[in-house]
Amino acid sequence: MKRASRKYPEKGSPSAIRDEVMRDQKADKGLSGQVPAGYVRLNANVRKDLHIRIKIEAVRQSKTIGQLIEEWIERYIPKL
């Protein structure tokens, strides 16, 4: 019986670049699933197509989705 080999993304492909960016971001931030001091966890239900768009934009800008959301809030919602 032949074993299926795990297929890795081709170097330089969008998925390989995305994986590399996400690894770098996690390493830079020391992300462990814990909420950093001074932050709260935000959960939202969004359409799948919108989720894909924001993920792609985050990778394109080498940022996390959370960073994009913070920027948009700062830009579009007046401070109290």
C-alpha positions as CSV (number, residue, x, y, z in Angstrom):
1,M,0.0,0.0,0.0
2,K,1.5,3.3,-1.1
3,R,1.5,6.1,1.4
4,A,0.3,9.5,0.4
5,S,3.0,12.0,0.8
6,R,2.3,15.4,2.4
7,K,2.2,18.1,-0.2
8,Y,3.9,21.3,0.7
9,P,3.2,24.6,-1.1
10,E,5.7,25.5,-3.8
11,K,8.3,28.0,-2.6
12,G,7.2,31.5,-3.5
13,S,3.6,30.5,-4.1
14,P,0.9,32.6,-2.4
15,S,0.2,29.9,0.2
16,A,3.9,29.5,1.0
17,I,4.2,33.2,1.4
18,R,1.1,33.3,3.7
19,D,2.5,30.5,5.8
20,E,5.8,32.2,6.2
21,V,4.2,35.5,7.1
22,M,2.0,33.9,9.7
23,R,5.0,32.0,11.3
24,D,7.0,35.3,11.4
25,Q,4.1,37.2,13.0
26,K,3.6,34.5,15.6
27,A,7.3,34.4,16.4
28,D,7.5,38.2,16.6
29,K,4.5,38.4,19.0
30,G,5.2,35.3,21.0
31,L,1.6,34.3,20.4
32,S,0.5,31.4,22.6
33,G,-3.3,31.7,22.4
34,Q,-3.3,34.0,25.4
35,V,-4.8,37.5,25.3
36,P,-2.0,40.0,25.9
37,A,-2.4,42.4,28.8
38,G,-4.5,45.5,27.9
39,Y,-6.4,43.6,25.2
40,V,-9.7,41.8,24.9
41,R,-10.6,39.0,22.6
42,L,-13.1,40.0,19.9
43,N,-15.3,37.3,18.2
44,A,-17.5,38.1,15.2
45,N,-19.5,36.1,12.7
46,V,-18.8,37.2,9.1
47,R,-19.6,35.8,5.7
48,K,-16.9,33.3,4.5
49,D,-16.2,35.5,1.4
50,L,-15.5,38.5,3.7
51,H,-13.3,36.4,5.9
52,I,-11.2,35.3,3.0
53,R,-10.8,38.9,1.8
54,I,-9.6,40.1,5.1
55,K,-7.2,37.2,5.4
56,I,-5.7,37.9,2.0
57,E,-5.4,41.6,2.8
58,A,-3.7,40.9,6.1
59,V,-1.1,38.7,4.3
60,R,-0.7,41.3,1.6
61,Q,0.2,43.9,4.2
62,S,2.2,41.4,6.4
63,K,-0.2,42.1,9.3
64,T,-2.6,40.2,11.4
65,I,-6.4,40.5,11.0
66,G,-6.4,42.0,14.5
67,Q,-4.0,44.7,13.4
68,L,-6.2,45.6,10.4
69,I,-9.3,45.8,12.5
70,E,-7.5,48.1,15.0
71,E,-6.4,50.4,12.2
72,W,-9.9,50.5,10.7
73,I,-11.5,51.3,14.1
74,E,-8.9,54.1,14.7
75,R,-9.6,55.5,11.2
76,Y,-13.4,55.2,11.0
77,I,-14.8,55.3,14.5
78,P,-14.6,58.6,16.5
79,K,-12.9,58.4,19.8
80,L,-15.2,58.8,22.8
